[in-house]
Amino acid sequence: MADEQRLVDLAWRLEAQGYRDRAAENLKLAEEAQTPDVRERYRKIAQHYLELAEVQEQSAKQPAGRPGDH
């Protein structure tokens, strides 16, 4: 059971890292954007991905927040 829990935790953390990677990609696109409107859109998308990563990491710390644990 402990090994299974570690794998679940790892999966959740990897998903959070994927969100952080997408945020970094969008921040890079924001830097390269030609207009302020497009820069701001990419920044907002990046912020959204960072928020998703944070939620994912918080959920990983709370067993009740995991699907199937109800």
Secondary structure, DSSP 4 states (H G I P E B T S, - for coil): -HHHHHHHHHHHHHHHHHHHHHHHHHHHHHHH-SSHHHHHHHHHHHHHHHHHHHHHHHHHH-GGGSTT--
